[in-house]
Amino acid sequence: MKVIRTVAELVAAIRTYKVEQPSSSIGFVPTMGYLHQGHASLLERSRQENDLSVLSIFVNPIQFGPNEDLDRYPRDEERDLATAERAGVDIAFLPTVEEMYPTTTKTKVAVSELTSLLCGASRPGHFDGVTTVVSKLFHMVKPTRAYFGMKDAQQVAVLTQMVADLNMDVEIVPCPIVREADGLALSSRNVYLSPEQRKQALMLSQSLLQAVGKLEEDVLAVEQVKAGIIERISQAPLADIEYVEVISFPSLERLSEDTLLPAQDADTLIALAVRFGSTRLIDNIRITKKKGESFPCSVK
């Protein structure tokens, strides 16, 4: 595995590879590091589906708000590189902030509408930071495919829209959420949780599975689904619910409260964000019902 820390060296390495292997494919996994098994699953898929696999590790300051956890975001370069090597990564790109933003950034990439709800509502400017840095990385790496976890389903939708709107020659590959054995979605921020917060955070996945269980038995209105999730999470005294939303995916359009679920031939996302102290966790589940299916819904 080659470790690269400058943009110039990365661009040169990719250019040389493309000259030597013009018909080869490049897989890319952009991350902020502190890699867990969820990241490893993306890296392994990239390795399986492409000739060259590239990882980036960069804690991107422009996607953090003024009161967010940029300074304390967990970092462990040695462990990350060991994880990357085990996953078969060919190039690991670890730039500094000064390398990525040598001057004040006057150009940003922004996707409208899809970024105004869910996490975008409480984190203004967050997705502008995400789309800007991912666009920069895409120009450097020139990947055939880029892999993103569905835990942040809004990010997947936003980046898919960006790629389509700007005719970027890359395929966005959404990958399933990876969970702990007890159901908690893997996240680098889980390390912030106290033992009691960690225990109560299980209410997130449990509330989503409970909602799906009810939808497998009966048709329910959006307002009923949301109310059930809120009621379940509220049983955790340390939980502070930021949002519970039921929306179409990947358009991210809110469904009216009286919409019946599961909708026929529709991909629906039930998404939530909950704070435990200063730690903000997100989770979601996708449901759909196809014509001819004998059961109300299936889970993705």
N, C-alpha and C positions, 0 to 999 in steps of 0.2 A: 504494500500500500504506500502510495506517495503522499506525503503531507505537504501542502502548498499554503503559503500565507500571504502572497501578493496577487493582485489582480493580473498584473503583467505576466507572471509565471503561469497562472491558471489559463489565461487566454492562449498563451504560447503552447502549452501542453495540449489543449483541446484542438488547436489549429493543426499541430503536428499529427495528432491522432487521426483527425479527419482526412488529412492528406494521405497518410499511410493506410487507413482503413475506410475508404470513402463510402462503402455501403454498410458500415457497422452502425449499430444503434447505441445511444447513450441514455442511461437511466439516471435520474437525479432526485435526491431527497434533501430538500432544504430544511434545516432544523435550527433551534436555538440551543442545542446541546443538552447536557444532563440526560443522556439517552437512557431509555427504558425499553422494555420488551416491545412496546408499541412501535417505537422507532426502529427497533431491530427487525420487526416484521416488514416494514417498508423497505429497509435496506436489502433484506433477503429476497423480496419480490423483485426489486430493481435488478439485483444480481442475476436472478433466474430468467428475466425477460429481456435482458440487454447484453450487449457485448462489453460495454464499459459502464461501470457504476460509480457515480460521483455523489459525495456527501458534502454539505456545507454546514458548518457550525458557526453561528453568528447571532449574538444577542443584540437584536436590532433596536437601537434607542428610539427611533422615530415612530415606533408602534406602541410605545409606552406613554401613558398620560403622566402629568406632573406629580400625581400622588400614588402612582403605581409602583410595582416592585422591581424596577430596573436594577437598582444597586444590590439588592439581595437575591436576585434571581439565581438559582443554584447553578454552579459551574464545577465541572470536574473533567478537565481535558484528558488526563491520563486514562481514566476509566472510559471516556467516550471513544478515544482512539482504539482501545482494546476491543470495545464492542464493535466498532466499525470494521476492524480487521477480521474479527470472527465472522462477520456477516459478508465478507468478500468484497468490501469496498476497494476500488482501485485508486481513487483520488479523494483525499479528505482536504477540503478547503476551509482554513481557519483564519480569516482576516481580522484585523483590528478595526475599531470604529474609524480610526484615521485613514485606514486603507480603503474602506468602503465609502467614506464621506470625507475626502481630502479637503473639500471646501464647503461652504454653506450651500445646502441643497436648494436650488431655486426651481427645480422641476420635480413634480410629483405625479404619480399615476393614481387616478381616483375613479372608482366605480360608483355610480349613483344608484339610488333606490334600494338596491340589495343591502346597502350598508347602513341604512337608517333605522333598522329595527334590531331585535335580539341584542347581541353584544355591542353592535354599533350604536345603539341608543344610549348606553351607559358609558361607552368608551369612545367619545368623539375623536376622530382623527386616527383611531387605531387601524382601521382597514386601509386608509391611505398609506400608512406606514408599511403595512403588509404588502400591498400591491406594488408599491414603489420598490421595495427591496427585492421582491420576487422577480419583478421585471428586470431589474439590474442583473440579478443572478442568471436569469434565463439568457440574457444577452452574452454573458460571460461563458456559460456552460454549453449553450446551444443544445439542450437535451432533446431527445426524441420523445421521452416520456418523463413526467414528473409525478412523484407519489406523495399523497397527502392522506392523513387519517381522517376518518369521518367523525371523530369525536368533535372536531370543529367543523360541523357541516356547513355553517355559514361561510367559513373561509373557503371551503371547496367550491361552493356555489359562486362566490365572488371571483375567485381565480379562474374558474371555468368561463365566466362572463368576460373577464378581462382578455383572456386568450382568444375568445371568439370575436370580440369587438375589435381587437387590434391585429387580427390575422396572424397571431404568433404561431409558429410552426412547431407546436409541442402539444402532446396529449396529456391532459390532466387525468390521473388515475386515482379515483377515490378508493380507499382501502378500509376494511372493517375496523370497528373499534376493538381494541384489545383490552381485556379486563383482568383484574385480579381474580383469584379463585372465588372470592366472596361477592364478586360483581362490580366492585368499584372500578370505574374507568381509569386506566393508567394515565398519569399526568406527572410532569416534572414538579408541579406545585404540590403534589400529595405529601411531599417531604415536610411541608410547613405544618401539616395537621398534627394536633396533639392526639394522644391515644383516644381520648373521648370524642374529639371531633372526627377522627378517622372512623370510629364506630358508628357515629350518627350519620356520617356521609353516605353510608350504605343505603339510606332512605332514597337517594337519588335514583339509583338503578332499580331499587325495589318498587318505587312509585311508578316508573315507566313500565316495568314488567306487569305490575298490577293492572295498569291501564290497558295493556295489550291483552291480558287475560280476559278482561271484561269485554273487549271488542271481539275476541274470538267466540264469545258466547252470544253477543247481542249487538245491535246497531245503537250507537249513542251519539248525542249531539256534542259538538265541540265544547260547549260550556260544561257539560257533564264530565267529559274527559279531564278538562283542566281542573275542575272543582275536586275531582277524586285525587289527582296528583297533589294539589295544594294541601288537601286534608291529610294525606299520608306524610308529606314532608314536614308539615307543621307539628307532627308528633315528636320531631327532633327539636328539643328546646334550644340548641345552639345554632340551628339553621335560620338564616335570614334570606328569604326567597327574593331574588331580583326579578325573575320573570319565569312564567310558564306559558309557552305559546304553541299553537297548533297551526302549521303553515304548509303550503304546497312546496314541493321540492322538485327541481332546483330553483324555481322562480321566486321562492321565499315570499309568496303572497299570503297575507293573513286570510284565514277562513272565517266566515261569519260564525257567530256563536251558535246559530241554529243549524249549521251544516252537519249532516249526518255522516258518521264514520263507521266503518271504513268506506271511503268514496270509491265508486266503481272506476276501475282503470286509472286510478290516481295514485301518485306517490306522495304520501303525507309524512311530514316530519313533526314529531312531538319533541320540543327542545326546552331546556331549562337551564337556568343559572342560579346558583345558590352560594351564599357566603357563609363561611364558618370562621368567625373572627375576621382577620384581614385576608383570609385565603378564599379566592373565588374559584369555584368549580363549575364546569359545564358538563352536560350530558345530553343525549338524545336517543331517539329510536325512530326508525322509519317503518311505516306500515303501508300495505297496498292490497287491493282486491282486484282480481282479474275476472273477466267474464268467464263463466263456466266453472269457477272454483266452487266447491261445495262447502267451504268454510269461510267465515266472514273476512279473515285477513291473514296475511303472512308478514313476517318480520324480516327486515334486512339489517 
